[in-house]
């Protein structure tokens, strides 16, 4: 069974794209067939995997608007054994263009459906907003939502709003939608604040926080500028070990489920 997870948080800078590409890279390294879907008009996941977003010939925009021949837009990184459905700035217009379309919330789910048999995992990287693109991402999350949360106070402020959005989508459109887990990112063990945030997130999402915590790391911050996940850029760094542990934790939990 293909597992489709959507990574979502309306707050920017929480490590959502970093988590998407690094989790995907380690799942691929662990023998899984993985597709990363870049659903963000900023196309950061696309760039972080070494693809020039200005040169993208087709991707999530075409998938949402047309929905046919989506497989032809998928790019395969042979070195990483990781597939990517890229994004480009044209995706920014999709929300306006889809407003009057029938079943607009299901466009992404229907577009990627023919691809699912080719992959064990599909990871969808959403934009830092709660608009129609993110709703499409949530509706495609047949295995659940993964929420990266930065270990800083301001990151907590949007959790309530995000929870309400997930609940709204669940009650109105997709009753099976669940939160698979929360990933704590940018943890700094030198500060009491990080520990406080960990405790507070546990209250919002009891029993749903991944044990693997992602530390604040210079190597993780550097890797995107080289178009590489941390597994290829600095595989012995603390950030690499944390994401490898996260991938193993997710895999282990999914096998039990």
N, C-alpha and C positions, 0 to 999 in steps of 0.2 A: 504494500500500500504506500502510495506517495504521500508524504507529509508536507503540507503547505503551511508555513508560518509567516505571519506578517509582523514586522518590527515597526512599532509605532510609538511616538511620543511627540506631542505638538510643540514641545519646547525644543529649540535648536541647541546644538552643541552638547548633547548629552551622551554622545558616543553611539548613536543609532546606526549610522552608516559604517563606522568602524567595527561595530559588533556584527553587522550583516556580512561584510566581506571576510572578516577574520573567522567567524563561525563557519561560514561557507567553505573557506579554504581548508580549515581543519577537518570538517566533515568529509571533504573530498580526499584529503590526505588519509583519512581513516577508511577509505574504500567506498564511500557513498557517491552516488551520481547526483550532482548538485547543480541547480539552476538558480542564479541570483537575478531577481527582477528589479530593475531600477525604476521606481515609480515617482521619483523626485525630479521636477524640472531643472533643478540645479545640477543634476547628473553627477553627483559626487561619487556614488558607487561605481559608475562607469569610469570616471577618471582614476579612481583608486585602484582599479584593476587594469590600468595601463592603456585604456582606450581613449582616443581623442574625441571628446564629446562634440566637437565642431565638425567632425568627419563622419558622424553616425548617419547611415543611409536609411535606417528604419529601426524601429524599436517599440517602446511602450506606447508612444503617441499613435503610431499606426495600428497597434494591437487594439487600443481602445476605440479608435474611430472607425476602423475597418473590420478588424477581427479575423481576417482571412490570411492564410499563408504566413502565420506568425513564426513558424519554424525557420523561415528564411532569414529572419532578423536576429536569430540567436548566434552569438559569437562564442567560440570555444577557445579557451586558453589551454593549449596543449601542455605547457609546463606545469600549470597548477591543476590540470584536469578539472577545470571549473568552467561552467557555461554561464553566459550573461545575456539577458535581454536588456539592451542598453536604453538609455534615455538621452534626450537632447532638450534644448530650450524650447522647442516647439510644443513640448508637453504642457507648457504654461497655459496655452490656449484651450486645452482639452476641457477644462471645467466649464468654460463658457459654451463651447461647441456641443457639449453633451447635455446641456440644461433641458432641452426640449425632446431629448431622445427617450424612447421607450426602454424601460428596464435599465436605465443608465447606471445604476449601482452594480449591475452584474456584468458589465462590459469586460472587466479584467478576468473575472472567474471564467466566463465563457471563452475568452480569447486563449487562455493558457490551458484549457481543458484538453485539447488534442495533444499537448506536450507531456502531460503528466506521466504517461506510461514509460517515458524515457528517463525519468528521474526518481531518485529515492527522496530527495528533499528539494523543495522550492522555497526560497527565502525572499520575501518582498520587502524592499526598503521604501518606506513611505516618506512623503515630505513632512516638514515640521509645521503641520497645520491640521485642522480637522474638517477640511473641505471634501468635495466630491472624490478627489483622487484617493484620499485616505479612506473614505467610505468604501470605495472600490477595493482597496487593499484589505479592509476588514471583511468584506463579503467574500473575498477569495481565500480567507484564512480558515480552510476546512479543518486544520489541526490545531488552530489556536493562535493567540497573539503573544508575542514576546515584547516586553516593555523594558528598554534600557533606561535606567534612572541614574543621573549623575549624583555623586555623594556630596551635594552642596544644598544649602537651605532653599534657594530659589527653585531648585528642581522639584521640590515637594509641592510648591504652590499649584502647579498644573495637574497634579495627580488626580485631584477630585474631579476636575473638568474632563480629563481623559476617561476616568472611570464612568462618568455620566454618559459620555459619548458611546463607549462600548456597550453600556446597558441600554441605551436608546436603540442602537443598531440591533442588539439582541432581541429587544422586545418588539420592535416594529418590522424588522426585515430578516433576521437570521438568529432564531432561538438557540441554535447549536453553538453559537460563538462563545469561546471560553478564553480565559487568560492562561496560557501555558506556563508562563513564569516571568519573573522580573529579574533583570540582570543589573546588578549594581556596578557602576563604572566610575572611573577616576577616583578610586578610593585612596585616601592618604592616611596611613596609620599613625602619622605624627600629630594628627588633629583630633580633638574630641568631636568636632562637628561631623566628620565622616561616620564615626560610630553612632552619633545621634541620628543621622539620616538613615543608617541601616536599621536601627530600632524602629524609627517612624514608618519606614516603608513596610516593615513587617506587620505593622498594625493595619495598614491599608490593604495588604495582600497576604493574609496569614497563610502559612504553609505553601506559598507560591514563589518564594524568593530562591533563586538558584544559589547553591552553596559556593560556587565558583565566583569570586569577586574580582573584578578587573581593576588593577591598580593604576594610578596616574603614572604615565611612562613617557619619557622623551622619545624612545624608539617607536612607540605606537603613534606618536604625533608626527614623526619623521616619515614613516613608511608610505603614506599616501603620495608624498611629493615624488616618490620613485615609482609610483604606479604598481606597488606591490603590497600584498597582505603581510602581516608580521611574520607569518610562517616562512616566507621567502626572504624577507628583509633582515630580520634579526631573530632567528629561530631559537636562540638560547636566552633571549631576554625574559624578564619577569612578565612582561605583557604577553609574550608568545606562550609561555607556560600557562598563564591564566586562561587564555582563549582555547588552548588545547584541552585544558581541564573542563572548560565549559562545554566544548563539543562532545567530549566523552560523557559528561554528565547528562547532556540532552539525549545522546544516543542510548545510553543505558536506561534512562527513564522511558524512552520510546519503545525499547524492546520489551520492557516489563508491561507496558500498556498494550 
